[in-house]
Amino acid sequence: MHPRRARPVFAAIIAGTALQAAPAQAAEPYAVQSGDTLWSLATAQGYSPQTLATYNGLSLDGLLISGQPIEIPTADEGAAALVEAGLDPAQEIAVAAPSVVGSAPVPGLGAVTSPAGPVYLDAGAAEAWNAMRADALSTYGIDIYPGGDLSGYRSTDEQAELYGLFLAGLGAPSHPPGHSAHELGLALDLASPEMRTVIDEIGPAYGWAKVEAPDEWWHVNYVGG
């Protein structure tokens, strides 16, 4: 049986003798599905992976196993679990939803979420991606996100560095600088093949499709709607 975190009991003394009953728990039982991660499940609820891990007595760097029973707490329950563990709920929630105001590397870019923090795309591409991500979570229960901090927009210098690594046999396939859709913020490299399957299904409705680099399952493009 999956270990369960010991729950706090909240009580208050009434008239010096009576105890007030603890409020009912609102957490929802959930069986882990293939492709689920602490990050995808937690961010779908608007809080951090640490919140979900702490509530369920799990290690933040542990892997979820298909069929594993966990509980999805409310934000208030998750925050209470963090306090009990000596963590700051405000700081953990900020991790799940980082502020990106004014932090785009160049004007005209928008942010999408990844485990590494915000990744940038063309503003229209980012808006479409975020809508598609919400659809993927709602329809398939699968999160879609970039595979790393250079998986979206890249500067010319960053593209040149990746191309140099590719030529040296030390990196993934990469176009030379000046010839990559990443430099326009119109391409994104995915974190897993499962995400690509979802985008093949719903991507065209949001202007995202596989239109280049046929040998790279991870590479998808924004072609507009």
DASULDA-V116331 format. One record per run of one state. SS is the DSSP state (H for helix, E for strand, L for the rest). FROM is the first residue (numbers start at 1). TO is the last residue. If there is no record, write none. Layout:
ss:SS from:FROM to:TO
ss:SS from:FROM to:TO
//
This chain:
ss:L from:1 to:12
ss:E from:13 to:14
ss:L from:15 to:17
ss:E from:18 to:19
ss:L from:20 to:27
ss:E from:28 to:31
ss:L from:32 to:37
ss:H from:38 to:45
ss:L from:46 to:48
ss:H from:49 to:55
ss:L from:56 to:68
ss:E from:69 to:72
ss:L from:73 to:74
ss:H from:75 to:84
ss:L from:85 to:88
ss:H from:89 to:96
ss:L from:97 to:108
ss:E from:109 to:112
ss:L from:113 to:118
ss:E from:119 to:122
ss:H from:123 to:140
ss:L from:141 to:145
ss:E from:146 to:146
ss:L from:147 to:155
ss:H from:156 to:167
ss:L from:168 to:180
ss:H from:181 to:184
ss:L from:185 to:186
ss:E from:187 to:190
ss:L from:191 to:192
ss:H from:193 to:206
ss:L from:207 to:207
ss:E from:208 to:209
ss:L from:210 to:218
ss:E from:219 to:222
ss:L from:223 to:225
//
